[in-house]
Amino acid sequence: MRVSPHGVTAVALLADPDAPTEIAQRMAPSLPTRLADKSGQGRRFDVEVVSEPFTAGTEDLPTLMRRIMDRGRAENWDIVVALTDLPLHSHGRKLVVDLSHEHGLALLSLPALGGLRLQTRARQAVEEAVLGLAGPRATGTEGTPESQPLLGPFVSRLAPIDPGPVGEEETADLRYVVSGPRGYLRVLLGMVRANRPWRLVPGLSKALAAALATGAVATVNSTIWNLATSLSTPRLVIAMVGSVALMIGWLIVDAQLWHRTDEVSREARQRARLYNASTVVTVGLGVLVCYVGLIVINFVWALFILNDRVFASMTRTPLHATEYWTLSWFVASVATVGGALGSGLESDEAIRAAAYSKREQERRQLLQDDGGD
């Protein structure tokens, strides 16, 4: 049991800025009591949250663990649990957690916990890590910790957690990873959750202004009326898919969001595919939210501005609820194309800030700078 001289185990939650820090700060108030209840025997814990970019400039696991160890030694913490929203990799697999029982260290990659119930899963993962590091640990014949099944958030029917290989010279002595298609999907959802796709909507003010202006004008255009009433449902669906795909593609290409790697290793290619998949899903969800919002706004605008007699005289179709819905749907597709053109007025930095988490922005900027050197 790692414990300070005063009988209190000092635990530090070393969190990357932005989402990891928010998660750590939300769990910190209740963590000492929960740890004390689960550990038993009158043990006490003191939890401190420290926000700093400990992953800056590297994704190398041994380097990160050494940074965490040096930080813990400088502050005399008994246990340090580091949280990051970057997806970390080990030998082609996605890292869940690195543990060092000798030094009382844990490195937790939040995307590996998935995209749902992240706060709860992160708190449970931290509790499991702290209790595992604080208590006695059975060792194998060679003195290394035995691979024991992890509990709580690490057990999942959707993405099995397996022990991963650890190098002899690494600080970590136990590692858990996810692999396979289910593990890939879990990390992908976690990356999308970390990027917070809902922030894309307010982050693209110029594109939204262009889309709203296009929709307002199109709603009172008689040619649009005739097209909307004459198009079948499959064609309306095609228009919707085409406009959304155009918006997604334009944002990715114009802001240079597509990740390219000069490395030829299989692991580098897999990593690039994962980053690009998270980009497409993140931007896609943000654009879909914008699209639904445009339908609602156009519907309300049409209810306010359209005259049923004028509409019927131009289209030879009475203006009923179905026509309002069809027109709003089609106009949303037209407005989305206008929004794609308007997004060209946004700066690349504004689009990246809206599409990515802070850690992901810094990681991509570092890769871009390395590529330019």
C-alpha positions as CSV (number, residue, x, y, z in Angstrom):
1,M,0.0,0.0,0.0
2,R,1.5,3.3,-1.1
3,V,0.8,5.9,1.6
4,S,2.3,9.2,2.8
5,P,3.8,9.4,6.3
6,H,0.7,11.1,7.6
7,G,-1.5,8.0,6.8
8,V,-3.1,9.7,3.8
9,T,-2.5,8.5,0.2
10,A,-1.9,11.5,-2.0
11,V,-3.5,11.0,-5.4
12,A,-3.0,13.4,-8.3
13,L,-5.2,13.4,-11.4
14,L,-2.8,14.8,-14.0
15,A,-5.2,15.9,-16.8
16,D,-4.6,17.3,-20.3
17,P,-6.4,20.7,-20.7
18,D,-10.0,20.9,-21.9
19,A,-12.2,17.8,-21.7
20,P,-9.8,15.6,-19.5
21,T,-9.5,18.4,-17.0
22,E,-13.3,18.9,-16.9
23,I,-13.8,15.2,-16.3
24,A,-11.2,15.1,-13.6
25,Q,-12.6,18.1,-11.8
26,R,-16.1,16.6,-11.8
27,M,-15.0,13.3,-10.3
28,A,-12.5,14.8,-7.8
29,P,-15.0,15.9,-5.0
30,S,-16.5,12.4,-4.5
31,L,-13.4,10.4,-5.3
32,P,-11.7,10.4,-1.8
33,T,-14.9,9.0,-0.1
34,R,-15.5,6.4,-2.8
35,L,-11.9,5.2,-2.7
36,A,-12.0,5.0,1.1
37,D,-15.2,3.0,1.1
38,K,-13.9,0.6,-1.5
39,S,-10.4,0.1,0.0
40,G,-11.6,-0.4,3.6
41,Q,-9.4,-0.7,6.7
42,G,-9.7,3.0,7.5
43,R,-7.6,4.1,4.5
44,R,-7.8,7.8,3.5
45,F,-7.1,9.5,0.2
46,D,-6.4,13.0,-0.8
47,V,-7.2,13.8,-4.4
48,E,-5.7,16.8,-6.3
49,V,-6.4,17.8,-9.9
50,V,-3.6,19.2,-12.0
51,S,-4.2,20.5,-15.5
52,E,-1.3,20.7,-17.8
53,P,-0.4,19.5,-21.3
54,F,1.7,16.5,-20.4
55,T,1.2,14.9,-23.9
56,A,2.6,18.0,-25.7
57,G,4.8,17.0,-28.6
58,T,4.7,13.2,-28.3
59,E,2.5,10.2,-28.3
60,D,5.3,7.8,-27.3
61,L,4.2,5.8,-24.3
62,P,7.6,5.4,-22.6
63,T,8.2,9.1,-22.9
64,L,4.8,9.9,-21.5
65,M,5.2,7.6,-18.6
66,R,8.6,9.1,-17.8
67,R,7.0,12.6,-17.8
68,I,4.3,11.4,-15.4
69,M,6.9,9.8,-13.2
70,D,9.1,12.9,-13.1
71,R,6.1,15.1,-12.3
72,G,5.0,12.8,-9.5
73,R,8.5,12.8,-7.9
74,A,8.6,16.6,-8.1
75,E,5.4,16.9,-6.0
76,N,5.9,13.8,-3.8
77,W,2.6,12.3,-4.8
78,D,2.0,8.7,-3.9
79,I,-0.1,7.9,-7.0
80,V,-0.5,9.8,-10.3
81,V,-3.3,9.0,-12.7
82,A,-2.9,10.8,-16.0
83,L,-5.8,11.4,-18.3
84,T,-5.6,12.4,-22.0
85,D,-8.2,12.6,-24.8
86,L,-5.6,11.6,-27.3
87,P,-5.9,8.0,-28.8
88,L,-2.6,6.2,-27.9
89,H,-1.3,3.1,-29.6
90,S,1.0,0.2,-28.6
91,H,2.2,-2.3,-31.2
92,G,-0.7,-1.6,-33.5
93,R,-3.3,-1.8,-30.8
94,K,-5.3,1.0,-29.0
95,L,-4.2,1.7,-25.5
96,V,-6.7,1.7,-22.6
97,V,-4.3,2.1,-19.7
98,D,-0.6,1.8,-18.8
99,L,0.2,0.9,-15.1
100,S,3.4,1.1,-13.2
101,H,3.0,-0.5,-9.7
102,E,6.5,0.2,-8.8
103,H,6.2,4.0,-9.3
104,G,2.4,4.3,-8.6
105,L,1.6,5.6,-12.1
106,A,-1.4,5.1,-14.5
107,L,-1.9,6.6,-18.0
108,L,-5.5,6.4,-19.1
109,S,-6.5,7.1,-22.7
110,L,-10.1,8.4,-22.6
111,P,-11.1,7.5,-26.2
112,A,-10.6,3.8,-25.4
113,L,-13.5,4.1,-22.9
114,G,-16.0,4.8,-25.8
115,G,-18.3,7.6,-26.5
116,L,-21.2,6.9,-24.1
117,R,-21.3,7.4,-20.3
118,L,-17.7,8.7,-20.5
119,Q,-17.8,10.5,-17.1
120,T,-19.0,7.4,-15.3
121,R,-16.6,5.1,-17.1
122,A,-13.7,7.5,-16.5
123,R,-14.4,7.7,-12.8
124,Q,-14.7,3.9,-12.5
125,A,-11.4,3.5,-14.4
126,V,-9.6,5.9,-12.2
127,E,-11.0,4.2,-9.1
128,E,-9.8,0.8,-10.4
129,A,-6.4,2.2,-11.2
130,V,-5.9,3.9,-7.8
131,L,-7.0,0.9,-5.8
132,G,-4.8,-1.4,-7.9
133,L,-1.8,0.8,-7.4
134,A,-2.4,1.4,-3.7
135,G,-3.0,-2.2,-2.7
136,P,-0.7,-5.2,-2.7
137,R,-0.3,-6.9,-6.0
138,A,0.4,-10.5,-6.7
139,T,3.5,-11.1,-8.9
140,G,4.5,-13.8,-11.2
141,T,7.5,-16.0,-11.1
142,E,9.7,-13.3,-12.7
143,G,8.6,-10.6,-10.3
144,T,6.3,-8.8,-12.7
145,P,2.6,-8.2,-12.0
146,E,0.3,-11.0,-13.1
147,S,-2.2,-10.3,-15.8
148,Q,-5.4,-10.2,-13.9
149,P,-8.8,-9.4,-15.4
150,L,-9.8,-5.8,-14.8
151,L,-13.2,-4.9,-13.4
152,G,-15.7,-2.2,-13.8
153,P,-15.4,-0.1,-17.0
154,F,-12.7,-2.3,-18.5
155,V,-15.1,-5.2,-19.0
156,S,-17.2,-4.8,-22.1
157,R,-19.1,-7.1,-24.3
158,L,-18.6,-4.7,-27.2
159,A,-14.8,-4.3,-27.0
160,P,-12.8,-6.9,-25.0
161,I,-9.8,-5.6,-23.1
162,D,-6.7,-7.7,-23.3
163,P,-3.2,-7.4,-21.7
164,G,-0.7,-5.8,-24.1
165,P,3.0,-6.4,-24.5
166,V,5.4,-4.2,-22.4
167,G,9.0,-3.7,-23.2
168,E,11.6,-4.6,-20.6
169,E,13.0,-1.1,-20.4
170,E,9.6,0.7,-20.1
171,T,8.4,2.3,-16.9
172,A,5.0,0.5,-17.2
173,D,4.7,-3.0,-15.9
174,L,1.2,-3.7,-17.0
175,R,-0.7,-2.6,-20.1
176,Y,-4.3,-3.1,-21.3
177,V,-5.3,-2.6,-24.9
178,V,-8.3,-3.0,-27.2
179,S,-8.0,-4.6,-30.7
180,G,-10.1,-5.8,-33.6
181,P,-13.1,-4.2,-35.3
182,R,-15.1,-3.7,-32.0
183,G,-12.1,-2.1,-30.3
184,Y,-11.6,0.2,-33.4
185,L,-15.3,1.2,-33.2
186,R,-15.1,1.9,-29.5
187,V,-12.0,4.1,-29.9
188,L,-13.5,5.9,-32.9
189,L,-16.6,6.8,-30.9
190,G,-14.4,8.0,-28.1
191,M,-12.4,10.2,-30.4
192,V,-15.6,11.7,-31.9
193,R,-16.9,12.3,-28.3
194,A,-13.7,14.1,-27.5
195,N,-14.0,16.3,-30.5
196,R,-17.5,17.4,-29.4
197,P,-19.1,17.6,-32.9
198,W,-21.9,19.8,-31.5
199,R,-19.4,22.6,-31.3
200,L,-19.2,22.7,-35.1
201,V,-22.6,24.4,-35.4
202,P,-21.7,27.7,-33.6
203,G,-18.1,27.5,-34.8
204,L,-19.1,28.0,-38.4
205,S,-20.8,31.4,-38.2
206,K,-20.1,32.6,-41.7
207,A,-21.2,29.3,-43.3
208,L,-24.4,29.3,-41.2
209,A,-25.1,32.9,-42.2
210,A,-24.7,32.0,-45.9
211,A,-27.0,28.9,-45.4
212,L,-29.7,30.9,-43.7
213,A,-29.6,33.7,-46.3
214,T,-29.8,31.1,-49.1
215,G,-32.7,29.4,-47.4
216,A,-34.6,32.6,-46.8
217,V,-34.3,33.6,-50.5
218,A,-35.1,30.1,-51.8
219,T,-38.2,29.8,-49.7
220,V,-39.9,32.7,-51.6
221,N,-38.6,31.6,-55.1
222,S,-41.4,30.2,-57.3
223,T,-38.9,28.0,-59.2
224,I,-38.0,26.4,-56.0
225,W,-41.7,25.9,-55.3
226,N,-42.2,24.1,-58.6
227,L,-39.1,21.9,-58.1
228,A,-40.0,21.0,-54.5
229,T,-43.6,19.9,-55.5
230,S,-42.4,17.9,-58.5
231,L,-39.6,16.0,-56.9
232,S,-40.3,12.5,-55.6
233,T,-39.1,11.4,-52.2
234,P,-36.1,9.4,-53.6
235,R,-34.9,12.5,-55.4
236,L,-35.3,14.6,-52.2
237,V,-33.2,12.1,-50.4
238,I,-30.6,12.2,-53.1
239,A,-30.6,16.0,-52.9
240,M,-30.1,15.8,-49.1
241,V,-27.3,13.2,-49.2
242,G,-25.6,15.1,-52.0
243,S,-25.7,18.5,-50.2
244,V,-24.6,17.1,-46.9
245,A,-21.7,15.1,-48.6
246,L,-20.7,18.3,-50.4
247,M,-20.6,20.3,-47.2
248,I,-18.6,17.6,-45.4
249,G,-16.1,17.2,-48.3
250,W,-15.7,21.0,-48.7
251,L,-15.0,21.6,-45.0
252,I,-12.4,18.7,-44.9
253,V,-10.6,19.8,-48.1
254,D,-10.8,23.5,-47.6
255,A,-9.5,23.4,-44.0
256,Q,-7.0,20.7,-44.8
257,L,-8.5,18.3,-42.1
258,W,-7.5,15.2,-44.0
259,H,-4.6,13.5,-42.2
260,R,-1.7,12.3,-44.3
261,T,1.3,10.3,-43.1
262,D,4.7,9.9,-44.7
263,E,5.4,6.8,-42.7
264,V,5.1,3.5,-44.5
265,S,4.5,1.3,-41.5
266,R,1.3,-0.5,-41.0
267,E,0.7,1.1,-37.7
268,A,1.1,4.6,-39.1
269,R,-1.4,3.8,-41.9
270,Q,-3.9,2.4,-39.4
271,R,-3.5,5.4,-37.2
272,A,-4.1,7.7,-40.2
273,R,-7.3,5.8,-41.1
274,L,-8.5,6.2,-37.5
275,Y,-7.9,9.9,-37.4
276,N,-9.6,10.4,-40.8
277,A,-12.6,8.3,-39.8
278,S,-13.0,10.4,-36.7
279,T,-12.8,13.6,-38.8
280,V,-15.5,12.4,-41.2
281,V,-17.8,11.3,-38.4
282,T,-17.2,14.5,-36.4
283,V,-17.8,16.8,-39.3
284,G,-20.7,14.7,-40.6
285,L,-22.5,14.8,-37.3
286,G,-22.0,18.6,-37.1
287,V,-23.3,19.1,-40.6
288,L,-26.4,16.9,-40.0
289,V,-27.2,19.0,-36.9
290,C,-27.0,22.1,-39.1
291,Y,-29.2,20.4,-41.7
292,V,-31.9,19.6,-39.3
293,G,-31.8,23.1,-37.9
294,L,-32.2,24.5,-41.4
295,I,-35.3,22.4,-42.0
296,V,-36.9,23.7,-38.8
297,I,-36.0,27.3,-39.5
298,N,-37.1,27.1,-43.1
299,F,-40.4,25.5,-42.0
300,V,-41.1,28.3,-39.6
301,W,-40.1,30.9,-42.2
302,A,-42.4,29.3,-44.8
303,L,-45.3,29.3,-42.4
304,F,-44.8,33.0,-41.8
305,I,-44.1,34.2,-45.3
306,L,-45.9,32.0,-47.8
307,N,-49.4,32.9,-49.2
308,D,-51.5,29.8,-50.1
309,R,-53.2,31.5,-53.0
310,V,-50.0,32.6,-54.6
311,F,-48.4,29.3,-54.1
312,A,-51.3,27.4,-55.6
313,S,-51.4,29.7,-58.6
314,M,-47.7,29.1,-59.3
315,T,-47.6,25.4,-58.7
316,R,-51.2,24.3,-59.2
317,T,-50.9,22.5,-55.9
318,P,-52.7,23.6,-52.7
319,L,-50.4,24.6,-49.8
320,H,-50.9,22.0,-47.1
321,A,-48.7,20.5,-44.4
322,T,-47.1,18.1,-46.9
323,E,-46.1,21.0,-49.2
324,Y,-44.6,23.0,-46.2
325,W,-42.6,19.9,-45.2
326,T,-41.4,19.1,-48.8
327,L,-40.4,22.7,-49.5
328,S,-38.5,23.1,-46.2
329,W,-36.7,19.8,-46.9
330,F,-35.6,20.8,-50.4
331,V,-34.7,24.3,-49.4
332,A,-32.5,22.9,-46.6
333,S,-30.5,21.0,-49.3
334,V,-30.2,24.1,-51.4
335,A,-29.2,26.2,-48.3
336,T,-26.6,23.6,-47.3
337,V,-24.9,24.0,-50.7
338,G,-24.9,27.8,-50.0
339,G,-23.4,27.1,-46.6
340,A,-20.6,25.1,-48.2
341,L,-19.7,28.0,-50.3
342,G,-19.9,30.4,-47.3
343,S,-17.6,28.1,-45.3
344,G,-14.8,29.3,-47.7
345,L,-15.0,32.6,-45.8
346,E,-14.1,30.9,-42.5
347,S,-10.4,30.7,-41.6
348,D,-8.8,27.2,-41.4
349,E,-8.1,27.8,-37.7
350,A,-11.7,28.5,-37.0
351,I,-12.9,25.3,-38.7
352,R,-10.2,23.2,-36.9
353,A,-11.2,24.8,-33.6
354,A,-14.8,23.9,-34.2
355,A,-14.0,20.3,-35.4
356,Y,-11.3,19.1,-33.0
357,S,-10.5,19.0,-29.3
358,K,-7.7,21.2,-28.1
359,R,-5.3,18.2,-27.8
360,E,-6.1,17.1,-31.3
361,Q,-5.6,20.5,-32.7
362,E,-2.1,20.7,-31.2
363,R,-1.3,17.2,-32.3
364,R,-2.2,18.0,-35.9
365,Q,-0.4,21.3,-35.8
366,L,2.7,19.5,-34.6
367,L,2.5,17.0,-37.5
368,Q,2.0,19.8,-39.9
369,D,5.1,21.6,-38.6
370,D,7.2,18.4,-38.7
371,G,6.1,17.9,-42.3
372,G,7.1,21.4,-43.3
373,D,10.6,21.1,-41.7
